[in-house]
Amino acid sequence: MRPSSSKNIQTSDPVPSGLDALQHSLSYCFKTVHLLEQALTHKSYANEVAKAVTCDNERLEFLGDAVLDLVIRDALMAQFPDAPEGALSKMKAVIVSRGALWAVAHQIHLGRFLILGKGEERTFGREKASLLANAVEAVIGAVYQDGGFKAARTAVRHLFSSALQKLHQPDVPMDSKTVLQEFCQKRLSTLPVYQIIRESGADHQKRFEVNVQIGNLSYATGVGTSKRMAEQMAAQEALSRIVVEYA
C-alpha cells in the first residue's frame, strides 16, 4: 500500500500518492502515468536506484522549457497584438522566470509529489526553488509527450492563467512584487523594502530609480517612467538573483 501523505513518502517507493490531485491541478489526465512519475523524479533519486529503468526528469525539463517558451510567446502575441517585440520579450522573460515557475509550483503544491533521493530529502529538497522550477518544466514536457502540443498548451495556459491575466499593459509585465513578496515571506520570513534613490526629468518625462532591500541587503535596482514600474523592474531583477541564491 502506498503512503497516504507526502511526509511518509520513502525513496524505496518511487510513486507518490495523490497523483490524481496533481493531474487535476494540471487540468490534464495522463494516458501514460509513468511519464508524470519521470517528470517528478529528481536525479538524486535516479542515482541512488540501481534499476536501469529509473530515469530522472532532466530530459523532460529540457523539452518542457521549449514548450513553455512557445506557448507563452503565442499567448502574449494574442493578448497584445500591437505590442513591439521588445515589450513582448520583457514580459515573456518575467512570466517564465525562475521566480514565476516557483510560484506555479507552490500554487499546485508540486513539492509534495517530488521523488527525491535521501540527500535531497535531508536538505529540504521539496522546498528548493530551482528544483521546483525545473520540475514544472519537466511536467510540461511530460504533458507534451503524453498528449501532444494541444494538451501542453491547455496545461500551460491553465497553470499560468493568473500571471497572464495580470499583464494589463506591455510596460508593466506581471506583478513581480507579489511573487517576490511571497517568496521572501515563505523562505526568509521577511518582506522586501523599496526605496526611491533617484528621480529625474520633467514632470511629463519622469524617470524613477528604485532600490529593493531584503533583510537589510540591497538586492537590485529598477528604472521606470513611474514609481510602480521601477519597483516592478527592481523586483524582477531581485527574483532572478534570490531564487538562485536560496535554491
N, C-alpha and C positions, 0 to 999 in steps of 0.2 A: 504493500500500500504506500502510495506516495504521501509525503508530508503535507499537512494542511496549511502551513504558513511558511513565509519566506525565512523566518528565523530558524526553522528546522531543516531547511534545505542543506543537504550534505553533498560534498563533491563526489561521493560514491554513487550518487543518483543524479544523472545529468538532466533529467526532465522535471522542471519545477511545476508545482501545482498552479492552477488558476490561469492557464493559457487561454481559456475561453474568455476570461475577463480582458486579457490583453488584446485579443483579436477584436473584441467589441470596441475597445479604445481606438484600435486602428481602423475601424469600420471596414474590416476585411476578414474573411474566414479562409484559412489556408486549406488547399486540397492536399498538399504535402507538408504536414506539420513539422517534419524533420528540418525543412528549410528555416522555419521560425526558430527551432531549437538551435540550429547552427548560428543563426544571427545573434542569438543570446549568449553564445559560448565564447568566453574570453580566452585568449591564447594561454593564459596561466593554467586554465583547466586542461586544455588540449595537451599541453606539455607534460602534465602530470599523469595522464592516462595513456597506457600502453597500446590501447586499441588503435589499429590502423585506420579505422573508420571515423575516429574522432577528428573533427575539423573545427578550427576557430572561425571567427566572424570577419577576419580581415579582408578576404576576397569580396565578401558581400558588402562590406563597408566601402571598398573601392568602387563597386558598381553603384551602390546607393548614393554616393556622393555625386556621381554624374547624373543620375536620375533626378535627384533633388534639385540640382542646379538647373536642369532643363525645365522641370515643372514650374519652379519659381519664376524663372525668366519668362515663360509663357504666361503665367498668371499676372505678372507685373505689366507686360505689354498689353494685355487685355484690360487691366484695371486702369492703366494710364496711357491711353492711345496717343496722347500728344507729348508725353514726357521724352526729353532727349536721352541719348544713350548714357551720358554721364550720370544723370539722375537715377536712371534705372539700375546702373551698375552699383551706385552707392546703396540703394535700397536693397538690392539683392545681397550685397556683402553683409549687411546688417541682419537680414532675415535668415541667412544660413550660417551666421557666425557661431562660434563655439558656445557663447553665452545663450543665444537663441535656441540652439539644439538642446542645451542643458535644460532650458525652461520647458521645452516639449517633453523631454524625458521625465522631468519632475511632474508634469501635468498628468502623464499616463502611468506614473509610479513604475517606470521601467526598471529601476534598480532592484526591486524585489524579485524580478524574473531572471536576472542575470545568472549565468552559470560560471562560477569563478573557481580558481584554484585556492588552495589553503592559504597561500601567502597573501593573495588579494583579499580574501575574507578577513584575515587578521588585520589588514591595514585599511579596512572600511572601503573596499573597492566599490561597493554598491552606491557610495556617495560621491565618488570621484567624477568631477565634471567632464574631463576629457574622455574617460572611459564611457560615460553615459552618452556623450555626444556622438562618439564613434558607433555605439550600439544603435542609436537612432538611424544613422545612415545604413548600417547593416540590415536593420529590419526593413527599411525602404527597399534595399537591394533584394531582400528575400521576397517581398511582395511582388516586385517586378519579375523575378524569375518564376514565381508560382502562378501569377495571374496576368502577366504582360503589362504593357505601358498604361493602358486604360485603368487597370486596377491600382497601379502605383500612383498615377495622377490623382485618383479619387482619395487614396490614403493620405498623400501629401497635402492636398487641399484641405482635408479634414483636420489633420494634425496642426497645420499652420494657419487655419482659418482665423483664429483670434489675432495673430500677428498681421495677417493680410488686411483684416478689417481696420486695423489701427493706422494704415497707410492712407492718410487723408490728403496729402499733397507730397509731391516728389522731393521737396526740400526738407521735409521732416520725416525721415524714414519710418521707423517704428519706435515704440516707446522704450528706448534703450534704458532710460532712467528706471522704469519699473522693473525690467529684467535685472539690472544691476542691484537695485534695492532688494529684490527677492533673494538674489544670490548672497549678498552681504548679510542679510538677516539670518538666512539658513546656515551658512558656512562660517560666518565670522561674528555673529551676534552683535552687529553694529550697523550703522547706516552711513551712506556716503554723504558728504557735505560739499556743496557747491559755492564757489566764491568768484565774483567778477573781479578779474585782476587788471582788465584794461577795457576802456570804452572810448571809441574814437569815431570821427566822421560827423558830417552834418546831420541834422535831425531826420532828413529823408534818406540818408545813406549811412545809418549807424552800423558799427562793427563792434561786436562784443567778443571778448576773450574770457573764457571761464575755466577755472581750475577745479577739479574734483579731488577731494581728500577722503581717504578711507583709513580709519584707525590712526589719524594724525599723520598719515603719509600721503604725499602728493602723488597721485597716480596718473593723471592725464590732463591735457588742456584741449579745449574745443573752441572753435571760432565760428561765428554765425552772424547773420544780419538781425537776429533777435536774441534776447537772453535765453529763451526757450530752445532755439536751435543750437546755440553754443553749448548749453547744458547737455542736449542730446548727443552732440558730437563728442563731448568730453566723456560721457557715459559709454558711448560706443567704443572709444579708444581704451577706456579703463577695462571694459569687458574683455577685450582681446588680450589684455595683459593678465588680469587677475585670474581668469579661468585657467590659464596655463600654469601660473604660479601655484595655485591651490588644487591642481589636478591630482 
